[in-house]
Amino acid sequence: MQQAYIEPFLQAGSEVLAAVTGVTATCGAVVPAGRPLMPERVSIVLGVIGALQGQVILSMSEATAAGIAGLMMGMEEAGFDEMAASAVSELGNMIAGNAAVLLGQSKLHCDLTPPTIIFGADVHIALRVPALMAPLTLPLGVVEIAVSLTEA
Amino acid sequence: MARILIADDALFMRFTLKRTLTQAGHEVVAECENGQQAIEKYGEVQPDLVFLDITMPELDGLSALHAIRESDDAARVIMCSALGHGNKVREALDAGARDFIVKPFTPERILEAVNKALA
């Protein structure tokens, strides 16, 4: 079932990234994520509640985060500051929000918790349900989306 | 030209909304980070129009929408959320919201909603 759960997040991820950055992302193959999950330096974690429960985690390098934030703001990137952190948090919120609407169309009605941003190297995230992940590749870097969901 | 209140917990969203609105000649008279602040500021600054996010700490945007519309039944409110569920959209419009914008949005979508709400 995990495969069916990650698809809406990848579709929403491609659509939202294209809308906010103006660049089309290429989606790579879905693979099992490691346990624990060892994300890139910038991770955005959202909780899913409702018909499905668990977490969605976006992760990317600091340079990719700064680059995406710069495109989202229509500005020269100024490094990974508070505004950039807020921008990529909102990116996570928008991707998960749009995915939740797609899941709702399959009668899986879900809500989201506000995004938490985790910043730093060598982070290990222990997930209750083994996650699947896939990369969305943009010219300025890779955004990995990991989904760990189970039916409530 | 309208005096507008913005409530969104994300710094980035307040920044982009404010830029879109001010570039179009509007004035952002208050920026709030949660629904409770929005209710308090609404009474204080009496804006022409309010932008409310839905998922916010302290008090969410739908609760703030109900409270603002109770205090002023002429209040013009536009909801702006990443979560555009049918039931959330219906609840907002039933409670008197003028429009429901799903993030991500374009500047054109924002200004179209503003113009319609002010007409």
Interface residues (C-beta under 8 A of the other chain):
Chain A: V16 A19 V20 A69 M72 M73 E82 M83 S86 A87 S89 E90 N93 M94 A96 G97 N98 A100 V101 G104 H109 D111 L112 P114
Chain B: D9 A10 L11 F12 M13 F15 T16 T55 P57 S81 A82 L83 G84 H85 G86 V102 K103 P104
